């Protein structure tokens, strides 16, 4: 669920059947629509290893069974949720609260919130980065990244970014790719030096990038 449908209050799951014949058009259709409790905008969803989807929804996260589409739980007490990330080794989940300027840490077994970690302004996209074994947030109003130690549950480094970061993807080998929403580009960052080593322009065909995989 990306920013284009944030105002919706239904989770739409679409499964894609794509024709492989050269020149054939994709056959795409919605196969199920699942109602979720609560109010507010959607942003990102995250698929966990336990067959659950964690869906950001205003000031809460809805937990949905992937197989049935049924809501199995809600994490409350949040503030303008954007994304969710997981550190399975530590049995922890991390939720970026854009309006709270912090990250909530919750137990993956009980879904109970344990603590919050202060970041810079408007943490938006959030990922677990396997090369550094850290949690990283893109702080949209501070033009920065917060590097979080999931064990210590604290920010260990703040990295300035030239532009407004949205979400990120890692190659697992020491390189982080960051969508820069206001510049319509992707910045590639070396996680050894935390320096930008490459800029990938998306304009004019791509504008204001949100999701990245």
URFEN-V925727 format. One record per residue. N is the residue number from 0. OMEGA is omega in degrees with one decimal (999 if undefined). Layout:
BEGIN
[[N;OMEGA] [N;OMEGA]]
END
This chain:
BEGIN
[[0;-177.1] [1;-170.8] [2;-178.2] [3;179.2] [4;-179.1] [5;-173.9] [6;178.1] [7;177.2] [8;175.1] [9;174.2] [10;180.0] [11;178.1] [12;-179.4] [13;177.7] [14;-169.2] [15;172.3] [16;-172.4] [17;178.7] [18;-179.0] [19;178.9] [20;-179.8] [21;177.8] [22;-179.5] [23;179.1] [24;179.2] [25;176.4] [26;-174.3] [27;177.4] [28;175.4] [29;-178.4] [30;-179.9] [31;174.7] [32;-175.3] [33;176.6] [34;178.2] [35;179.8] [36;175.9] [37;-179.7] [38;176.8] [39;-174.6] [40;168.8] [41;169.1] [42;-177.7] [43;167.4] [44;-178.4] [45;178.5] [46;-179.9] [47;-177.8] [48;-176.9] [49;177.2] [50;179.4] [51;170.9] [52;174.9] [53;-170.6] [54;176.7] [55;-172.9] [56;178.9] [57;-179.8] [58;178.1] [59;173.0] [60;176.1] [61;178.6] [62;-171.4] [63;173.5] [64;-177.4] [65;-174.8] [66;-173.1] [67;-175.4] [68;-178.8] [69;175.3] [70;-177.0] [71;179.5] [72;178.8] [73;172.0] [74;-175.0] [75;174.4] [76;-178.8] [77;-174.5] [78;178.9] [79;-173.3] [80;173.6] [81;-173.3] [82;-179.5] [83;177.3] [84;-174.2] [85;167.6] [86;-173.8] [87;179.7] [88;179.7] [89;-178.6] [90;-176.9] [91;170.4] [92;-176.4] [93;-175.9] [94;178.3] [95;179.5] [96;-174.7] [97;-179.0] [98;-179.4] [99;-176.2] [100;179.8] [101;177.8] [102;175.3] [103;177.9] [104;-179.3] [105;179.2] [106;-176.6] [107;179.8] [108;-175.1] [109;-175.1] [110;178.0] [111;177.2] [112;-176.5] [113;-176.0] [114;173.7] [115;-179.2] [116;-179.8] [117;176.7] [118;170.3] [119;-167.5] [120;173.6] [121;171.1] [122;-173.4] [123;176.7] [124;-179.2] [125;178.7] [126;163.4] [127;-176.8] [128;-169.6] [129;-178.4] [130;179.2] [131;-176.8] [132;178.9] [133;169.7] [134;-178.2] [135;174.1] [136;171.0] [137;-174.4] [138;-168.4] [139;-177.1] [140;178.9] [141;-176.9] [142;-176.1] [143;170.7] [144;171.1] [145;177.9] [146;-172.4] [147;171.3] [148;-175.5] [149;178.4] [150;-179.6] [151;-179.3] [152;-179.5] [153;176.0] [154;-179.3] [155;179.3] [156;172.9] [157;-174.7] [158;177.5] [159;-179.0] [160;177.6] [161;-179.1] [162;-176.5] [163;-179.3] [164;176.1] [165;177.5] [166;-171.5] [167;172.0] [168;-179.1] [169;173.2] [170;178.8] [171;-176.2] [172;177.1] [173;179.4] [174;-179.7] [175;179.4] [176;-173.0] [177;172.4] [178;174.9] [179;-167.7] [180;-173.6] [181;178.5] [182;179.9] [183;179.7] [184;172.4] [185;174.5] [186;176.1] [187;-175.0] [188;174.3] [189;-176.0] [190;172.9] [191;-178.7] [192;-174.8] [193;176.6] [194;175.1] [195;-177.4] [196;-179.6] [197;174.1] [198;-179.5] [199;-179.3] [200;177.8] [201;-179.7] [202;9.2] [203;-175.6] [204;179.1] [205;-178.6] [206;175.4] [207;-178.0] [208;179.5] [209;-178.1] [210;179.2] [211;179.6] [212;999]]
END
